């Protein structure tokens, strides 16, 4: 086993070096992106100082890991790999925010990230919508917009991953720069505007992943008939959500979401209607009572008219904004209950600039704010919605989660599941096992024997 691990590490290092040598420098990528269709002339690779540091640290970690695995067991080595990412992750802060994001997605898609081999504690497992989640911690939409890295991201140990938002027709989104870090506040402002490769490309990727999953299940069943296949969703070891958006120039929002359902729902363990991004003009108007009711009815009808097997159609959720009034929340709750919506995600990014962000010059940038400053606003709203829906609808708590204690507070406020994004961007892969470990401690501290027991505990 040790020999194979070292050989694998060496092979990975060679592949990584070859990719670096054959790729263009960051500056060339940026320059060519401003000229559509332009092909940069071949250049002798030149690594910037930041690039050399990142490359050296990554390869050094790989070589050290190859040596270390020869003297330890798999679980210990797995923990070491996650801890080692704490060294590499801060180096991403030296790069342009959007380029760093693309690099992270590429790393996950190529398998250049740790893979969680340790089983989740039983106390974290739960069943929602008839689907088994090994843990309630998920990755929010926006990180893997085009379903490039679902297998790698699920392999990190997330209980579920949500891809998108996916629009029917490819669109570039808003002009760059459009992502701004506020590291001292643990926050990000973005105005990406549903940049998407479109339904066709995403459907092709998800179809390939779904086929791979089915083949793996068939092989496992035929080779070991008595061996139980690991629980998971349609694309791997965890649950996959698909977040649907509308095109910027579309005049018929419902038609866009219906098209998403028709093309992507067969690959999704759950679907999300995103009507709350602040970066697409007019989108949030769809959260009004009449508009939302009409939209959800059409999308539900499109989903239900399709042919489904024993599992039935994927659950349908709506993602809402944190900037809604009490009256608007009451309207959404009424629609959700009347139409038997399968769930709500609370919440998207905020257009407000709560302290201490308001004192930062970057706060003047237009876009949605995510990260730690969003936590109080989104969690309070989560609690309100839990009360308004009387705990009858599963809620996904999203906004400002960066620790197990944060996740626990969301669950006590009424969340069945929890998502993070900005915390993951700053904390990297090491944050995932840390959150799960801390969440277990919180549950045991307060005498809960399962996640299910803790949901909505603040309202009892």
N, C-alpha and C positions, 0 to 999 in steps of 0.2 A: 504493500500500500504506500509506504513512504517513497519507494523508488518511482512509482507512478505519479505521485504528487509532485516530486521534484521535476520529473520530466515534463509534466503538464505546465508547471510554472515556467520552466525554461522556454517551452514552446510559446506560451503566452507572451513572454518578454520579447522573443524574436518577432512575433507578429506585431506587437505594439511598436517596436522600433521601426519595422518596415512600413507601418502605417504612417508614422511620423515622418519618415524620410520621403515617402511618396506623396505626402500631402503638401498643400500650399501653406505658407505662413499666414498667421491670423490677419495680418494687414492686407494680404492679397485677397483673402476671402471677403473682407469688408469692402475693398475697392471694387471687386467684381460684382458685388451684390447691388451696387448702385447703377449698373449698366445691364439691363435685361438682355439675356441671351449671350452676353459677352463671355469669351473663354480666355482666362488669363494665360499669358505665354509661360511656358515651362521655365522655372527658375531653380537655381541651386538652393536647396533648403537652407533657411537661416532661422535658427531658433532664437527667440528673444530671451532675455534673462529670465523672465517669468516662466516662459515655456520650458527652458532648461531645468529650472527648479522643479516644476511640476512633473516633468518626465523623469528626472533623476529620483525624486521622492517615490514616484509610483513604481519604477523598476526596482529600486532598492527595497521597497516593501515586499514586492513579489519574490525577490531572491531570498530575502530574510524569511519569508513565509515558507518557501520551499525547503529551507534548511530546518526551520522550526517544526514543520509537520512530521519530520522523520523521527521526532522524539516525543510526540504527544498523541493523545487520542483525538478523534474527529470532533467531538463536542468542544473540547478545550481549544483546538485550533480554530474552530468556527468563531468562538468568542474572541480569539486573538485577532482574526481578520476584521471583525466589526470594530474592535478597539483601534486597530491600525488605521482605519479610515479617518480617525480624528486628526491624524498627521497630514493627510492629503487634503481633506475637505477645506481647511482655511485657505489653501492656495487658490481655490476657485474664486475667492474674493478679490484676487489680484487681476482677474480677467473681467472684461466687459460682461455685464449681467446677462444679457441675452446669449452671448457666445458661451458663457459658463453653463447656462441652462442647456443649450444644445449639446455641449460636450458631455454633460451628465446623462442626458437621454441616450446619447450614442454609447456611452460606457455601459449603461444598463442593457441596451439592445444587443451589445456584443458579449455580454457575460463578464464584463470587467468589474463586477461588483461582487461583494460577498454573497454567499447563498446560505440561508438559514437552514441548518441541519437539525437543530434542537427542536423537539416538539413543544408546542405552546402548552402552558399549564392548563389543566382541565377547567379551572375556575374561570378562565377567560372565554371558553367556548359558549356559543349560543346559537339558536336557530331563529331565523327571521324569514318570513315569506316562504317557509318550507325549504330554505337553504341553510346549510350548516356553515357557520363562520368559526374558524379556529380561534379567532380573537376579534375584538370589535374595532381595531385600529386600522383605518384605511387611508389611502392616498387620494386627495381631492382631485377633481378635474382641473386641467390647466397645466399640469406637469407633462404628461404624455398626451399631447393634444391629438396626435395622429396614430396612436396605437402602435408605436414603433418598438416599445420596450416592455410590454405587459408581462412577459414571462420572467424577465430579469427583475422587474419591480415586485411582482408577487413572490419571487424567490427570496427577496430581502426579508420576508417575514410579515408583510402586511396581511391583514385578514381579508382585505379587498382593495381593489384598485379601480378607479374611475377614469376612463379616457375621454378626451374631447375638451372643449365642445367641438362637435363635428358639424360643419355646414354642408348643405347639398352640393353647392358648387365651390370649387377652390377659390380662396381669397387670401390676399396678403395681410389683411388687417390694417391697422393704423401705421402711419410713418414712424420710423425709428429716429432717435431712441424712444423707447416706450416702456422700459422697465428701469426702476430707480430703487436702489437700496437705501435703507435707513438702518444701518447695522447697530447703532447704539440703542435704538428703540426696538430692535428685533422685528422690523417691519419692511414691507415692500410696497411701492406704488406702481401699478401697471395700467397701461391703457392699450393693451394688445389689440383688442377689437376682433376677437374670433378669427385669428389667423389660422387657417385650416387647409389641409391638402384635399379636402372634400370627401364625400361619401364613397365614391368609387374606390379610391385608394385605400381608405380605412377598411371598407368591406373586404377588400382583397386580403389585407393583412390579417384581419380577424378571422376570415374564413380559413386561412392557412393555419392559424393557431388553433382554431376549433378542430380542424382535421387532425392535427398533431395530437391533440388531447384525446380524441376519439380512438385514434390508432393506438395510443399508449394504453388506454383502458382495455381495448380489444386484446392486445398482446398480453397484458397482465392477466386477463381472465383466462385466455387460452393456455398460457404457460403454467399458471398456478390457479386452477379453478377454485380452490378453497381460500385463496388469499384475498382479503378485502382490499379493494382499490381505495387509495387515499381520497378522502372527501375533498371536493373542490368544485369549481364552476366549469363553464364552457371553454375556458382558455387556459386552465392550469390548476395549480394546487390551491388557489384562492378564488374569491368571487370577483367577477368582472362587471363593472357598471359602464354604460355608455351614455355620455352626456350630449344631448342634441341642441344645436343652435340654429339660428336663422341667418341667411345672408344679409349683408348690409343693405343691398339695393332691392331686396325682395319686398313686394307689395302685399304678399299673402303669407303671413307668418305661419298660419296653420298648415298650409300646403308644404312649407319647408319641414316642419316637424313631422308631418305625415310621411313625407319622403324618407326622412331619417328612420322612422319606424319600419317602413317597408323594406329597407335595405340593410338595416343593422340589428334589428331586434332578435333575429335568430341566433346571433352570436353573443347576446347580452344576458347576464343573470338578472340585471335590472336596468331600466331606462330612466333617464332624467330629462325633463323639459326645463331648459335654462331660460328663464324670463327675467333674470335679475342682474345680468352684467351691466355695469354703468358705462361701458365703452362702445355700445351699439345704440345709436340714436333711436329713441322711441321704444326700445325693448321693454323697459320697466313698466310701460303703460299696460302691458299685457297682464300685470298683476292685479288690475282692477277686477271687481267682482264679476261683472258681466263678461268682460274680455277673457278672464281666466276660465270661467265656466264654459264658454263657447269653445275655447281652445282645447281644454281637457276632454270635453265630449268628443270632439273630432279625432283627437289622438287616440283616445280609448277605443273608439269605433274602428279606426284603422288597425290597431293592434288586434282587436278581438275578431276581426274578419279573416285574419290569417289562420292557416292550418297549424295546430299545435299538438304535440304529443301528450304523454301522460303528465309531464311536468307543468303543462299549461303555459299561458303567455307570461312574459317577464313582468314583474311588478313595475308600475309607473309612478315616478316621483316628480315633484316640482321643487326647483331650487329658488328660494326667495331672497330678497335683499334685507339687510339689517337696518335700513333707513325708513321703515314703514311706521305709520302712526298706529295707535291702538285700534282705531276704526278699520284701517286697512287689514290689520292682522285678523280682526273678527270676521271680515269678509272672506279672507282666504281660508280661515278655519271652517266657515260655513260651507264653502264650496268643496273643500276637502272631505268633509263629513257627508255632504249630500251626494257626491259622486263616488264615494268610497275610494278615494285616492289611496294608493298603497303606501305613501310616505311623503315627507317633506324634508328638504335639506335646509338647515338654518345655520349659517347663512353665507351669502356671497360677500364680496368686498364692499366696503363702505365709501361713500363720497365725502363723509365727514372727516375731520382731522382733530380727533381728541388729543388732549395733552398726554404725553409730552411732544407728540408729533407736530403739533401746531407751532412749536417754537423752532422747528427745523426748516431751513430755507427750501429743502426739497419738497416740503409740504405744499408749496405753490404749484407743483406739477399736477396737471389734470390726470384723473384716473381713479381706480379703486384701491383703497388701502387695505392691506392684509397684514397678519402677524399679531404680535402681542397686544398692541393697542386696541385691536378689534375684540379681544376676548370678553371684556365686561359687557359691551353692547350686544354681541351675538349670543352670549350665554343668558343674559336677562331676557332677550327676545325668545330664546329657546324655552325658558321656563314659562313665559306667557303663553306660547303656543301649546305647550304640553297641557296647561290648564284649560285653554280654549277648546282643545280637541278631546279633553277628558281622558287623556292617555290612551285613546283608541287607535291612534295612527302612529306607526313607527317614525321616529324623528332621527335624522342624522345631524349631530352637532358638529359644526365646522366654524373655525375662526379663532386664531390665536393659540392653538394647542401646541405646546412645546415641552410638555412633561407629563408624567403619569398622573400627577395631581390635577393638572388641567383637564385631562381626559376624564378623570373621576368626577370632577365638578360638573362637566357636561352631562355625564351619565346621571348624576344625582338630580340635575336640573330637568331631566326628561329625555335625554338622548339614548336611543337603543344602540346606535353605532356612532363612532367619532371619526372625523377626518382631519388630516393636517396637510399643509403644503409649505407655507413659509417657514415653519419650524424645521421641516425636513430640508429645505434649501439651505438653511444656516447650520443645522446640526448634522446633516449627512446620515449615512446608513447606521451609524452607531446609535442614533437617537431611537431607532425602532425597538431594539431589545431593551433599551433603557426605559422607555415609556411602558412597555409591557411589564417589566419587573416592578416598576414603581406602582403601576395600577394594581398588581396583585397585592402589594403591601398595603395599599389604601383599602382594598376590599377586606383583607384579613384584619386590618386594624379596627375596622368598624363592624366586624362580625358578620359580613356577608359571605355566603358560600358560593355565590355565582354572580355574574354580571346582571342577570335577570332580576335578582332580588334588589339590586341597587338602583335600577332605573326609576327615576322620578321620586327618589327617597326624600328629597327636600320638600315635597308636596304632601307628605303623609304625616 
